[in-house]
Amino acid sequence: MTIHKEGFKIIIVTLIIVFALHFLLCFSFGREVAVIIFIPTFIFWLFIVSFFRIPKRVFTIHPDQIIAPADGKVVAIEEIFDEEFFKEKVIQISIFMSPLNVHVNRNPVDGEVVYSQYHEGKYLAAWHPKSSTENERWSVATKNNHGTILYKQIAGAVARRICNYVEAGKPVKQCNEFGFIKFGSRVDVLLPLGVTTNVHLNQKVEGGITVLATWS
């Protein structure tokens, strides 16, 4: 396991605050009080470290498959009309990421990025249906020989920092990292009608491993 680059600064700053608070409490109230406060604050620091973890994985690489871009739980599989990019009906698969999930985001397919757009927005709870279109989000469309898919990093009530590393016109490789969302959120994957979905509601998925759908 390694630590994501987005976490280095916050992990170090948080650790400094934890120990500074401990020594301040020791000086002001004594060692017993300091230890009582130190234990939960140190556990919180360990949670921060865990949040930015990148576990070692054997990725699922297959040109005919669309792989989950994030860890989490499938909270929606539905047919919608996409106003942003496709301008037609598509299949949307939504993955809710809790603060306990790994938050690295990975490319579902090989291809060329044909669209990359940041949208300012609200901070509704990530499981809210309107979060897909009203929350702060970053949308990426990738095209290959099979077709085009759109995937969105969506900020939630807690997550307000979306990191995205891809550029329009550049190639991407399946399961390579394309972004990171800090502290819980949601990723939507919009697929053309006709693909075969391979997941079900409430299923837990792993980014870079679970097959979301198969090109027909």
Protein Blocks (a to p, Z undefined) as FASTA:
>chain_A
ZZdfklmmmmmmmmmmmmmmmmmmmmmnojklmmmmmmmmmmmmmmmmmmmpccdddddd
dfkbccdfbgcddfbdcddddfklnopacddddddddfkbccbdcdfbgcddfbdcdddd
ddddfklmklmmmmccdddddddfkbccdddddddfklccdcdfbdehiacdehiafbdc
eeiiaddddddehiacfbdehiacdehkacfbdcZZ
